[in-house]
Amino acid sequence: MSRIGKKPVVIPPGVKVHVEGNLVRVEGPKGKLAQPMPPGLRAAVADGHLMITREGDDRKVRALHGLARALVANMVAGVKEGFQKKLEIVGIGYRAQLQGRNMQLALGFSHPVIFPLPEGITAEIEKQTQITLRGADKALLGQTAAKLRALRRPDPYKGKGIKYIDEVIRRKVGKKAGAGAK
């Protein structure tokens, strides 16, 4: 048995879980999410817990057991408290501002970059250089943060670009003036 897969998911107060065939729906104060169960796995709600069980012992089903349980646990945590990712913009003249559901970024290009926020993700901008993304869906939040970072990846020489707040950029040494020219 999968060690993670056999753990029950505790359903906190204020969160409703519905299992309809192979679809698990979770509702809470932060939103609604749905996740289909892979073939060979079943979800069942019993006295405040959600259990993911396997129908067989097939190799593929065993591999997906822990994953399915982790995805459902993330859904429950997301609709209860939500998730957040923080990004930082580094560089002179680099900044961000919100315009409705769009984020306008000045990233050193000749034009401003318009980044539309997907449905279910909200953004806060502090000091024009710190972006906080919030949402109930952990996968969508991570994907949005990765797309935002990909607009201007951190430069290894000067460190300019968009980076996660806790990310450490490995810096490279640039050319030395006058070295090698004789």
Buried (B, 14 or more C-beta within 10 A) or exposed (E): EBEBBBBBBEBEEEBEBEBEEBEBBBBBEBBEBEBEBBEBBBBEBEEEEBBBEBEEEEEEBBEBBBBBBBBBBBBBBBBBEBBEBBBBBBBEEBBBEBEEEEBEBBBBEEEEBEBEBEEBBEBEBEEEBBBBBBBBBBBBBBEBBEEBBEBBEBBEEBEBBBBBEEEEBEEEEEEEEEEEEE
